[in-house]
Amino acid sequence: MAGPAAGTLLWLPALLALASGFGTVSPLAAQPAPELPLLASVAPDLTVPAMEEGEPAAGKRVRWVTPGWEGTQVHCALWLPADWQPGRSLPVMVELPGNGGYQNKLGDVCDGSVEGCNLGYGLSGGKGVIWVCAPFVEVAGDTGEKRNALKWWGDVEESKRHLKALVREVCQRWGGDADRVLLGGFSRGSIGSLFFGLHDDTIAPLWKGFFCHSHFDGALEHWPYPGARRQAALSRLRRLQGRPVWISHEESTAAAERWLAAAGVAGRWLFTPIPFCNHSDAWVLRPIDERERARAWLASVLELNPKKVDVFSRIEDFLLLDDLPLEPKNGQSSAVR
């Protein structure tokens, strides 16, 4: 199902209204949203491989433990694409999972596991990109046991230490190109991409760009963890230094647009509303226009094609903003999967 055409000026009327003082509400929020279809109305053309035990190999998705976390319950899901070969350098997408224990009336569910991630496979089609789904790590207070956190961040410092070690190992052992590593995720993982990816000056340089679907660090402040307020999010955002960020959300990206307008941080943001009502990352497994746009973005950022496609070459795909007033959006979905 076709969505908004690539390059649609979704944000320009809102900016004009903000600058002129006649209003602060995005056109996406100024009128009742039309009823959107379910993802189930479009048949998937991809099936994510199940995670299995065994050694990593081309065309396999395996349960993999980062060195230093042996003997714990901490594990990743590592996919080496079918065209992977020893000694060949490939870009890497690190994906962070959504919150576990999530279910809504539309039938969307999430168990919070690395096995349940979809974005990297759908965006790459399983080719040309090493895809690793990384956990947040929690440390049990009574035993000190380390395991994958199914909700929120677990132990922030341990999660950050594991994420840095994972990137290093994937690049050194499995041929990941350290200059082409993308961090992304869905819902909790989307927020976490900037919360962790830009958390401090030791981890921020690792990433070529960020892929954020459904929620965005700083757009909403009511999340139950330290550092959820916008002042903290802004300190992280200032470490972005102009790198590209994909921002999508079911129905509307208005909340993130408004937050970034107020933040006044220049960046290469590409906003893409997903024209379905589901809170889900499974849109990347379906042949829709928004997936094609996302794949073009991925190819540009990770330099997948010899002839590079720069999806930022058109002015409507840039958002370079000065400090603008912020108006909270009523009715924006606040579920975090």
FIZAKOL-792716 format. One record per residue (C-alpha): x, y, z; residue in three letters. Coordinates in Angstrom, 2 decimals. Layout:
<sites>
(site (X, Y, Z), Ala)
...
</sites>
This chain:
<sites>
(site (0.00, 0.00, 0.00), Met)
(site (1.44, 3.33, -1.00), Ala)
(site (2.03, 5.93, 1.71), Gly)
(site (2.95, 9.62, 1.47), Pro)
(site (5.21, 10.29, -1.51), Ala)
(site (8.89, 10.56, -0.71), Ala)
(site (9.83, 14.16, -0.08), Gly)
(site (6.32, 15.28, 0.85), Thr)
(site (6.59, 18.58, 2.71), Leu)
(site (4.96, 17.25, 5.85), Leu)
(site (6.70, 19.71, 8.13), Trp)
(site (6.84, 22.91, 6.09), Leu)
(site (3.33, 24.27, 6.90), Pro)
(site (3.98, 23.70, 10.58), Ala)
(site (7.27, 25.62, 10.40), Leu)
(site (5.63, 28.51, 8.57), Leu)
(site (2.90, 28.65, 11.21), Ala)
(site (5.43, 28.57, 14.02), Leu)
(site (7.57, 31.26, 12.47), Ala)
(site (4.61, 33.54, 11.80), Ser)
(site (3.05, 33.10, 15.24), Gly)
(site (-0.32, 32.02, 13.82), Phe)
(site (-0.16, 28.55, 15.31), Gly)
(site (1.96, 25.80, 16.76), Thr)
(site (0.04, 22.71, 15.71), Val)
(site (1.34, 20.46, 12.95), Ser)
(site (-1.04, 20.01, 10.00), Pro)
(site (-0.93, 16.35, 10.91), Leu)
(site (-2.62, 17.22, 14.22), Ala)
(site (-4.85, 20.07, 13.01), Ala)
(site (-7.49, 17.81, 11.52), Gln)
(site (-8.89, 14.42, 12.52), Pro)
(site (-6.69, 11.65, 11.21), Ala)
(site (-8.35, 9.37, 8.69), Pro)
(site (-8.85, 5.80, 9.76), Glu)
(site (-5.79, 3.83, 8.73), Leu)
(site (-5.64, 0.19, 7.68), Pro)
(site (-4.09, -2.71, 9.56), Leu)
(site (-0.74, -4.13, 8.52), Leu)
(site (-2.51, -7.45, 8.05), Ala)
(site (-4.17, -5.96, 4.97), Ser)
(site (-0.83, -6.25, 3.14), Val)
(site (0.69, -9.71, 2.84), Ala)
(site (4.35, -9.95, 3.93), Pro)
(site (6.94, -10.91, 1.36), Asp)
(site (9.67, -11.66, 3.92), Leu)
(site (9.89, -14.02, 6.87), Thr)
(site (12.56, -13.34, 9.48), Val)
(site (14.73, -16.42, 10.05), Pro)
(site (14.34, -18.03, 13.45), Ala)
(site (17.29, -17.82, 15.82), Met)
(site (19.06, -21.16, 16.22), Glu)
(site (21.97, -22.60, 18.15), Glu)
(site (25.29, -23.07, 16.41), Gly)
(site (28.23, -21.19, 14.99), Glu)
(site (27.65, -18.07, 12.87), Pro)
(site (27.67, -18.74, 9.14), Ala)
(site (26.42, -17.13, 5.95), Ala)
(site (22.63, -17.26, 5.77), Gly)
(site (22.17, -18.26, 9.42), Lys)
(site (20.75, -16.37, 12.42), Arg)
(site (22.27, -17.71, 15.61), Val)
(site (22.26, -17.16, 19.35), Arg)
(site (25.60, -15.47, 19.95), Trp)
(site (27.35, -14.42, 23.15), Val)
(site (29.64, -11.41, 23.18), Thr)
(site (33.09, -12.28, 24.60), Pro)
(site (33.20, -11.23, 28.23), Gly)
(site (29.61, -12.33, 28.88), Trp)
(site (30.19, -16.09, 28.68), Glu)
(site (28.60, -17.88, 31.59), Gly)
(site (25.75, -15.36, 31.75), Thr)
(site (22.29, -15.36, 30.19), Gln)
(site (23.17, -12.34, 28.02), Val)
(site (22.96, -13.12, 24.31), His)
(site (22.43, -11.52, 20.91), Cys)
(site (20.86, -12.70, 17.68), Ala)
(site (23.52, -12.52, 14.94), Leu)
(site (22.72, -12.75, 11.22), Trp)
(site (25.48, -13.10, 8.68), Leu)
(site (23.89, -12.43, 5.28), Pro)
(site (23.85, -14.99, 2.53), Ala)
(site (26.55, -13.06, 0.67), Asp)
(site (28.87, -12.92, 3.70), Trp)
(site (32.37, -14.29, 3.13), Gln)
(site (35.37, -14.52, 5.48), Pro)
(site (37.62, -11.54, 4.95), Gly)
(site (34.97, -9.46, 3.23), Arg)
(site (34.01, -6.19, 4.91), Ser)
(site (30.29, -5.46, 5.26), Leu)
(site (28.28, -2.71, 6.98), Pro)
(site (26.54, -3.51, 10.25), Val)
(site (23.07, -2.76, 11.61), Met)
(site (22.77, -3.10, 15.39), Val)
(site (19.11, -3.34, 16.41), Glu)
(site (17.66, -2.83, 19.90), Leu)
(site (14.37, -4.58, 20.80), Pro)
(site (11.07, -3.15, 21.98), Gly)
(site (9.63, -3.57, 25.48), Asn)
(site (8.40, -6.99, 26.48), Gly)
(site (4.98, -7.74, 27.85), Gly)
(site (3.30, -5.51, 25.28), Tyr)
(site (-0.03, -6.29, 23.64), Gln)
(site (-2.76, -4.04, 22.27), Asn)
(site (-6.30, -4.43, 20.97), Lys)
(site (-5.04, -4.59, 17.38), Leu)
(site (-3.16, -7.78, 18.12), Gly)
(site (0.30, -6.19, 18.18), Asp)
(site (2.58, -8.00, 20.61), Val)
(site (6.20, -7.78, 21.70), Cys)
(site (8.11, -10.05, 24.06), Asp)
(site (11.16, -7.77, 24.38), Gly)
(site (13.55, -10.39, 23.07), Ser)
(site (16.36, -10.06, 20.55), Val)
(site (14.75, -12.94, 18.67), Glu)
(site (11.65, -10.81, 18.05), Gly)
(site (13.38, -7.99, 16.12), Cys)
(site (12.46, -7.38, 12.47), Asn)
(site (13.90, -4.08, 11.24), Leu)
(site (17.36, -5.13, 10.11), Gly)
(site (16.15, -8.08, 8.08), Tyr)
(site (13.35, -6.16, 6.42), Gly)
(site (15.54, -3.18, 5.57), Leu)
(site (18.36, -5.26, 4.10), Ser)
(site (16.32, -8.13, 2.69), Gly)
(site (18.87, -10.38, 4.37), Gly)
(site (21.69, -9.34, 2.04), Lys)
(site (24.71, -7.08, 2.17), Gly)
(site (24.45, -6.12, 5.85), Val)
(site (25.51, -7.91, 9.03), Ile)
(site (22.52, -7.69, 11.36), Trp)
(site (22.91, -8.11, 15.09), Val)
(site (20.06, -7.71, 17.57), Cys)
(site (21.54, -6.54, 20.85), Ala)
(site (19.93, -6.72, 24.30), Pro)
(site (19.72, -4.30, 27.14), Phe)
(site (21.46, -5.98, 30.07), Val)
(site (20.11, -6.28, 33.59), Glu)
(site (21.98, -7.45, 36.68), Val)
(site (19.91, -9.32, 39.27), Ala)
(site (20.24, -7.58, 42.62), Gly)
(site (20.20, -10.73, 44.74), Asp)
(site (22.54, -12.95, 42.72), Thr)
(site (24.39, -10.59, 40.38), Gly)
(site (23.28, -12.75, 37.44), Glu)
(site (23.43, -10.92, 34.11), Lys)
(site (20.66, -11.47, 31.59), Arg)
(site (18.77, -9.78, 28.77), Asn)
(site (16.39, -7.10, 30.08), Ala)
(site (12.92, -7.49, 28.59), Leu)
(site (11.71, -4.07, 29.78), Lys)
(site (13.59, -0.78, 29.65), Trp)
(site (17.30, -0.38, 30.12), Trp)
(site (18.34, -2.83, 32.82), Gly)
(site (21.70, -1.64, 34.13), Asp)
(site (22.60, 1.38, 31.98), Val)
(site (26.37, 1.14, 32.41), Glu)
(site (26.40, -2.63, 31.82), Glu)
(site (24.17, -2.27, 28.76), Ser)
(site (26.44, 0.42, 27.36), Lys)
(site (29.59, -1.61, 28.06), Arg)
(site (28.08, -4.63, 26.32), His)
(site (26.98, -2.60, 23.30), Leu)
(site (30.47, -1.21, 22.76), Lys)
(site (32.08, -4.65, 23.15), Ala)
(site (29.56, -6.17, 20.73), Leu)
(site (30.36, -3.65, 18.00), Val)
(site (34.08, -4.20, 18.45), Arg)
(site (33.76, -7.97, 18.26), Glu)
(site (31.43, -8.01, 15.23), Val)
(site (33.82, -5.77, 13.34), Cys)
(site (37.00, -7.61, 14.34), Gln)
(site (35.74, -11.18, 14.10), Arg)
(site (32.97, -11.17, 11.52), Trp)
(site (34.10, -8.53, 9.06), Gly)
(site (31.94, -5.61, 10.09), Gly)
(site (33.08, -2.27, 8.71), Asp)
(site (33.67, -0.06, 11.76), Ala)
(site (33.06, 3.04, 9.63), Asp)
(site (29.60, 1.82, 8.55), Arg)
(site (27.74, 0.81, 11.71), Val)
(site (24.10, 1.86, 12.08), Leu)
(site (22.18, 1.75, 15.36), Leu)
(site (18.41, 1.43, 15.34), Gly)
(site (15.35, -0.03, 16.95), Gly)
(site (11.62, -0.05, 17.44), Phe)
(site (9.72, 1.64, 20.30), Ser)
(site (11.90, 1.04, 23.39), Arg)
(site (14.71, 0.28, 20.95), Gly)
(site (13.99, 3.47, 19.00), Ser)
(site (14.32, 5.61, 22.12), Ile)
(site (17.31, 3.56, 23.19), Gly)
(site (19.12, 4.17, 19.92), Ser)
(site (19.81, 7.77, 20.94), Leu)
(site (19.65, 7.24, 24.72), Phe)
(site (22.52, 4.74, 24.49), Phe)
(site (24.01, 5.62, 21.11), Gly)
(site (24.65, 9.22, 22.17), Leu)
(site (24.92, 8.57, 25.91), His)
(site (28.49, 9.80, 26.28), Asp)
(site (31.58, 10.67, 24.28), Asp)
(site (32.95, 7.10, 24.39), Thr)
(site (30.01, 5.50, 22.58), Ile)
(site (28.71, 8.33, 20.38), Ala)
(site (31.49, 8.07, 17.72), Pro)
(site (30.66, 4.44, 16.88), Leu)
(site (27.65, 5.12, 14.68), Trp)
(site (27.26, 6.16, 11.07), Lys)
(site (23.58, 7.00, 11.64), Gly)
(site (20.41, 6.02, 13.49), Phe)
(site (17.16, 4.33, 12.50), Phe)
(site (14.31, 5.20, 14.88), Cys)
(site (10.85, 3.73, 14.41), His)
(site (7.97, 4.56, 16.75), Ser)
(site (8.98, 6.99, 19.50), His)
(site (12.05, 9.17, 19.79), Phe)
(site (14.36, 10.19, 22.63), Asp)
(site (13.00, 13.44, 24.13), Gly)
(site (9.74, 13.60, 22.20), Ala)
(site (7.81, 12.46, 25.30), Leu)
(site (8.99, 12.85, 28.89), Glu)
(site (6.81, 10.53, 30.99), His)
(site (8.89, 7.37, 30.56), Trp)
(site (9.90, 5.67, 33.84), Pro)
(site (13.69, 5.99, 33.78), Tyr)
(site (16.25, 8.62, 34.84), Pro)
(site (17.23, 10.85, 31.94), Gly)
(site (13.82, 10.85, 30.25), Ala)
(site (13.41, 14.64, 30.54), Arg)
(site (14.16, 16.85, 27.56), Arg)
(site (17.12, 18.58, 29.13), Gln)
(site (18.92, 15.23, 29.37), Ala)
(site (17.78, 14.20, 25.88), Ala)
(site (19.10, 17.48, 24.48), Leu)
(site (22.53, 16.86, 26.00), Ser)
(site (22.61, 13.53, 24.16), Arg)
(site (21.28, 15.01, 20.93), Leu)
(site (24.13, 17.51, 20.82), Arg)
(site (26.52, 14.59, 20.28), Arg)
(site (24.78, 13.78, 16.99), Leu)
(site (27.01, 16.18, 15.01), Gln)
(site (24.92, 16.16, 11.86), Gly)
(site (24.71, 12.41, 11.29), Arg)
(site (21.61, 11.11, 9.48), Pro)
(site (18.58, 9.94, 11.45), Val)
(site (15.55, 8.12, 10.06), Trp)
(site (12.41, 8.90, 12.08), Ile)
(site (9.18, 7.01, 11.44), Ser)
(site (6.05, 6.37, 13.46), His)
(site (2.67, 4.79, 12.86), Glu)
(site (0.23, 7.44, 11.64), Glu)
(site (2.33, 10.57, 12.34), Ser)
(site (5.83, 11.81, 13.15), Thr)
(site (4.52, 15.12, 14.51), Ala)
(site (5.70, 14.60, 18.11), Ala)
(site (9.32, 14.09, 17.03), Ala)
(site (9.11, 16.95, 14.51), Glu)
(site (7.93, 19.34, 17.17), Arg)
(site (10.54, 18.25, 19.70), Trp)
(site (13.39, 18.66, 17.23), Leu)
(site (12.09, 22.04, 16.14), Ala)
(site (12.21, 23.18, 19.76), Ala)
(site (15.59, 21.56, 20.41), Ala)
(site (17.25, 23.70, 17.74), Gly)
(site (19.83, 21.01, 16.90), Val)
(site (20.69, 20.85, 13.20), Ala)
(site (20.47, 17.37, 11.79), Gly)
(site (19.74, 15.25, 8.76), Arg)
(site (16.30, 14.04, 9.81), Trp)
(site (14.15, 12.03, 7.41), Leu)
(site (10.56, 11.91, 8.68), Phe)
(site (8.30, 9.16, 7.37), Thr)
(site (4.83, 8.48, 8.77), Pro)
(site (3.84, 4.84, 8.33), Ile)
(site (0.24, 4.75, 7.02), Pro)
(site (-0.96, 1.93, 9.26), Phe)
(site (-2.44, 2.02, 12.75), Cys)
(site (-0.34, -0.82, 14.20), Asn)
(site (2.36, -0.22, 16.79), His)
(site (4.70, -2.67, 15.08), Ser)
(site (7.98, -3.02, 13.23), Asp)
(site (6.51, -5.62, 10.83), Ala)
(site (5.89, -3.00, 8.12), Trp)
(site (9.46, -3.62, 6.93), Val)
(site (8.43, -7.18, 5.99), Leu)
(site (5.85, -5.89, 3.50), Arg)
(site (6.17, -4.46, -0.03), Pro)
(site (5.08, -0.88, 0.71), Ile)
(site (6.45, 2.44, -0.49), Asp)
(site (7.76, 3.37, 2.94), Glu)
(site (9.97, 0.30, 3.00), Arg)
(site (11.43, 1.24, -0.36), Glu)
(site (12.16, 4.71, 0.98), Arg)
(site (13.79, 3.22, 4.07), Ala)
(site (15.92, 0.91, 1.94), Arg)
(site (17.07, 3.85, -0.18), Ala)
(site (17.96, 5.71, 3.02), Trp)
(site (19.88, 2.69, 4.31), Leu)
(site (21.76, 2.33, 1.02), Ala)
(site (22.73, 5.98, 1.12), Ser)
(site (23.88, 6.03, 4.74), Val)
(site (25.74, 2.71, 4.67), Leu)
(site (27.04, 3.23, 1.11), Glu)
(site (25.66, -0.07, -0.11), Leu)
(site (25.75, 0.79, -3.81), Asn)
(site (28.78, 1.74, -5.92), Pro)
(site (26.69, 4.60, -7.29), Lys)
(site (25.51, 6.24, -4.10), Lys)
(site (21.92, 7.36, -3.77), Val)
(site (21.77, 10.48, -1.63), Asp)
(site (18.21, 10.72, -0.36), Val)
(site (19.15, 13.96, 1.37), Phe)
(site (19.96, 15.81, -1.85), Ser)
(site (16.44, 17.30, -2.04), Arg)
(site (15.73, 20.23, 0.25), Ile)
(site (12.42, 18.80, 1.45), Glu)
(site (14.28, 15.85, 3.02), Asp)
(site (16.36, 18.15, 5.24), Phe)
(site (15.24, 19.71, 8.47), Leu)
(site (17.76, 22.28, 9.68), Leu)
(site (15.99, 24.24, 12.36), Leu)
(site (16.59, 27.18, 14.63), Asp)
(site (15.08, 27.44, 18.10), Asp)
(site (11.28, 27.35, 17.74), Leu)
(site (8.49, 27.17, 20.34), Pro)
(site (7.12, 23.79, 21.37), Leu)
(site (3.46, 22.86, 21.64), Glu)
(site (2.69, 19.41, 23.10), Pro)
(site (0.60, 17.27, 20.79), Lys)
(site (-2.65, 15.90, 22.15), Asn)
(site (-3.58, 12.41, 21.11), Gly)
(site (-0.10, 11.20, 20.15), Gln)
(site (0.27, 7.48, 20.83), Ser)
(site (2.37, 6.89, 23.92), Ser)
(site (2.61, 3.10, 23.86), Ala)
(site (6.13, 1.76, 23.97), Val)
(site (6.56, -1.70, 22.70), Arg)
</sites>
